[in-house]
Amino acid sequence: MPCANDHFADELAELNSAEEFLDYFGIDFDARVVQVNRLHILQRFHDYLAKQEAGHLPDHAAYQHWLARAYADFVGSSAQSEKVFAVFQKVEGSSFVPLSSLTG
């Protein structure tokens, strides 16, 4: 007998874009914000979910909360400011190497 979590997981598996996730959870969004930050929003959403208590399976309300928060992070900010991906994070002790020093 399938449980509600199985149905929820099946529905989530069908979602393919940030817009589909936001629509599914009933979160109003500005398409321009999502257009520019869709991968960052989804990664931040994933990061928030990963911080859930170990062994605690998030439910619909938790997913909705974390997705709304992930989206809100980018409404008044930018990918560069939020530093979701490593490309935007300054690694401690890193140095700048000019391209001219790499060509012989």
Buried (B, 14 or more C-beta within 10 A) or exposed (E): EEEEEEEBEEEBEEBEEBBEBBEBBEBEBEEEBBEBBBEBBBBBBEEBBEEEEEEEEBEBEBBBBBBBEBBBBBEEEEBEEBEBEEEEEEEEEEEEEEEEEEEE
